[in-house]
Amino acid sequence: MSLFRDDGIVLRTQKLGEADRIITLLTRGHGRVRAVARGVRRTKSKFGARLEPFSHVDVQFFSRGSELVGRGLPLCTQGEIIAPYGGGIVTDYARYTAGTAMLETAERFTDHEGEPAVQQYLLLVGALRTLARAEHAPHLILDAFLLRSLAVNGYAPSFTDCARCGLDGPNRFFSVAAGGVVCGDCRVPGSVVPSAEAVGLLSALLTGDWETADSCEARHVREGSGLVSAYLHWHLERGLRSLRYVEK
């Protein structure tokens, strides 16, 4: 029997029995973890309010084995709020839908429970903090998070040099299957010709150039979001359920 302590973001919750919940978290040290929180659905439970989606929490787990993730689910026995990001997210529809898509993306990119995914964790914490503070438009924060999540998981798209032969950019064609922009010689069936502004926006979001991103016209933002969505769906092999509700 072992005790573990970690900090993490609550990704989702599921009802269990009459008063319990299964909490799914993305933690700093143990990656994605599912744990049982007992009694948190009772009206008098103060502990349960700390374990809601979007919450950044310091949690203690009780496991029956020497490893946190084993045959059975560990118990979540204690939790303290580090940052209640949900308070700045759930009251606004655009922020809420963007945040929900972020949580689903983080869960999809952490397939194996118990395997650390520190970069993905840090990306999620930073994105939720920015979203809760309304520092930029929600859909821009979401697209930046999606692009950077793809990058840290080995699927970074190219927005300048040809993704196939490396020809210096700018290159005018974009292929999801090829990994980003491609030159005329490397063009493959299904390639599209996005506007230079949309490609420039995606490059800015990937690199953190918010001055360029914030000044982009709405039509180019929508075009860029379509490319991000298609690229993400290709690499995840199936779409995000929550992405359809995001306001563009």
N, C-alpha and C positions, 0 to 999 in steps of 0.2 A: 504494500500500500504506500503510495507516494503523493506528495503535494507538489504542485507546479504553480508558478506565478508568471504571468505574461501580460502584455498590454495588446489590445486589438480593437478592431472595428466590428461591430455587430452587422452581419450581412443580412440575416433573415432569422425568423423564428417560426416554430411549428408547435401547435398544440399537442400535448401529451397527457392522456388521462384527464382527470377533472380539474387539476390545478397546476400541472407542470407544463414546461415548455422544453423543446429542443432548440438550443441556441447555436447558430452557425456563425463563427467569427473568423476573421483573417487576422492572425496574430503576428507579432514581430519575430518571435523566436521559433514558433512551431508551425507556421503556415496556416492552412485552413484547419479548423478544429470544430467538431460538433460536440456539444456537452449538454447534459440534462440540468436544468435549473428547477428545483423542486419548490412548489408552492407559490411561484411568482405570479400566477393568475388570480390569486386571492386578492380581494379589494384592499385589504390592509397591508399587502406586501409592498414595502418601499424598495426592496431589492429588485423587483420586477421592472420598475420604471427606469432603472439604470441599464437594462438589457433590451433596449428597443433598437431597431435598425437605425443606422447612422451614428450611434453613440460610440465614442472613443473611450474605452474603459480599461482599467487595471483589474484583472480578474485572477482569482485563485481557483485551481482545479484540484480535485481529488480523484486519483486513479488507483485502481486495484492492482495494477502491475507496476513495473519499473519504468515503463514508457507512458507518455501522455496518451498517445493514440495506439490502441490495441484492439482486442476483440470486442470489448464492450465500451459503451460511451462513458467518459469520465463525468463526474459531477462538478458543476460550477457552484462553488460554495460561498464565494464572496466576490463583490464587484464594487469598484469605486469609479466615479465619473472622472475622466481626464478632460474631456471636452464634449459638451452636449450639442454636436453639430446638427442634430435633428431639429432643434428649436428654430434655427434659421433656414431650414429647408422645407419642412412639412407644411408651413403656412403659405407657401407660394407654389402654384401648380407647375410652373416651368422649372423651378429649382427641384421640386419633388420628383418629377418624371426624369429629369437629367440625373439626379442622384440615384434613383432606383436603377437606372441603366448602368451606372458606375458600379453599384454593388453586385449586380448580376454579372457584369464583365469580370470583376475581380474574382468572383466565385468560379466562373468558367475557366479562367486562366490558372487556377490552382486546383487541378484535377485530383491530386493525390494528397490526402489528409496527412498531416504531420511533417510534410516537407517544407522547410523554410522558404519563403518567397519575399525576401526583405525589400527588394526593389518595388515589387508590386504593392506591398504593404505601404511603403513610404509614398508611392504615387497616389494611392487611395486616400491616405491621410491628408496630403497636400491638396488634392482635388476637392475633398469635402470641406476643408477649411476655407478654400477660395470660394466655393459655392455658397457656403453658409454666410459668408461676409458680403456676397453679391458684388465681388470685385470686377467681374466681367459678365457678359451675357451667358446665361446657363448653357445654351447649346454650344457656344465656343469652348467653355470649360470642359464640357463633355467630349467634344471632338478632340481637344488637346489630350485629355485623359486616354481616350481610345487609341490615338496614334502612339502615345508614349507606352501604353500597355503592350501594344503590338511590338514596339521596338525592344522593350526589355525582355520579351519572350521570344526574340529572335526573328521577328517578322517586320523589321523596319522597312517601310516603303522608301523608294528613292523619288525625289521630286526635282532633281536637277540632272545628274548624269544618267545615262541609259542603264537601266537595271540589268540588262543582259550583257552588253559589250563594254560598258563603262564610258561610252562616248560623252565628252563634255557637253553639258547642257547650255542653254535650255533645249529640251526635247519636247515635241508637241503631242505625242501619243501617250495614252495611259492605259496600262493593262493590269488588271487585278491579278491575273495568273502569273504574269511575268515579274511582279514585284514593284510596280510603280511606273514611272515614265520610261518610254523606250524610243529609240530613234527610228527613222523610216525603214532602215534595213532589218531591224529586229521586230518590227511591228508584227503582231500575231492577230488572228481572227478574234473579234470581240473587243479590240482596242477602241477607245473613244478619244475624242479630241477636246479636252476641257479647255476653258479659258485660261490664259496666263495668270489672271487675277486669282482664280480658284486654286490653282496649283501653288501660287505664291502664298496664299492664305494657309494652306495645309503645311507648307514648309515653315511658316512663321509659328504655327501652333505647335509643331513638333520641336522647334528650337526655343520656344518661349519668347518670341518677339511679339509681345502683346500690343505694342503701339501699332504695328501693321495689322494685326488681327482685329483690333477694336475699330479700325477705320475702314474696314472692308464693307463694300455694299452688300445689301441683303441678298441680292440675286446670286452673287458669287459665294456667299456663305451657304446658301441652300445647295448650290452646285457642289461645293466642297463637302458638305455633309453627306450628300449622296455617294460620293466617291469613298468616303471613310466607311460608310455603312456597308457598301459592296465589298470593300477590302476586308473588313472585319468578318463579315459573313463567310467569305471564301476561306479564311483561315480557321474560323471556329467550326466550319462545316455545317452549321445550322444557325439561324438568326437568333437575335436576342428578343425575347417576348416583350420586354419593357421598352424597346427602342421605338416601337410603333406609336407609343403615346407621347413621345418627346415633341415639344413644339419647335418648329423651325422658323 
